[in-house]
Amino acid sequence: MTAVDRRFDLHDAFMGMEDELATKLKTGQRNAGHSGVQGAGTEDHWHGLLADILPARYRAIRAFVVDSRGGQSEQIDLAIVDHHFSPLFWEWGGHCYVPAESIYAAFEVKPEIDRDYVLYGGGKVASVRRLHRTSVPFGWAMGIMPAREVPPILGGFLAGSSGWSPAFAQPFRQALTDVGNDGQIDLGCILGEGSFEIPVGKGVDAVVVSDAKTALVSFTLTLLHRLQGVGSAPAIDYDAYAGWVSSRAVPPRFLD
């Protein structure tokens, strides 16, 4: 067989990955028992999948997001954060505390998607978007790069199945509408049902849904495209964080 004769079937490769992930999630639902254990297992499998796919400049982690004014988000099941320029402030119990400037996307991860979970996830996304983010000029090989406008943060939802039948009918769209602007869910994947995306600058009425057979590959390519459009994370104003820390610190005691 010559090189010209060889073909790589991207769809088939992702179908295998999706089948494997779906089997793991269904096995967990049947046997884990405790809902918290089910949820943690679901998150772990999605984390592992995205860790293998995302370019090295990103990390997929459980996170609390903090800002330079002392604000903190709700717990984010799967946050996609900058892994190149931004620091990890602290890690405890498998959860990372990261600066708001490092966040590219915040995903809610559940075994199943339904109205209550969408509204709950939208609230978590909103808690990230409402944090204060800084941006300052920084030096590079050609001089000084001016501060960039902070980019939008993507909101997403990942699930192994749907509580709606059909999955993407009016109840789904109504739930996306009811999360409001701050909690908007921009994209997501429901294994066996399809992926979905609200295009940039559009509303829920413009939501695009993939074929059920291409759920994972469509979601992955859409996510990579949206991340590509965001560009790099803004340069953090470390003086702002230092100022907040100093304001909380106990004044030094000088010896006589």
PyMOL commands that set and color helices and strands:
alter all, ss='L'
color gray80, all
select helices_A, chain A and resi 10-31+35-53+100-102+115-129+170-178+204-206+212-230+238-248
alter helices_A, ss='H'
color red, helices_A
select strands_A, chain A and resi 58-66+76-82+90-92+95-99+103-113+138-140+143-145+154-162+187-190+194-197+208-209
alter strands_A, ss='S'
color yellow, strands_A
deselect
rebuild
show_as cartoon
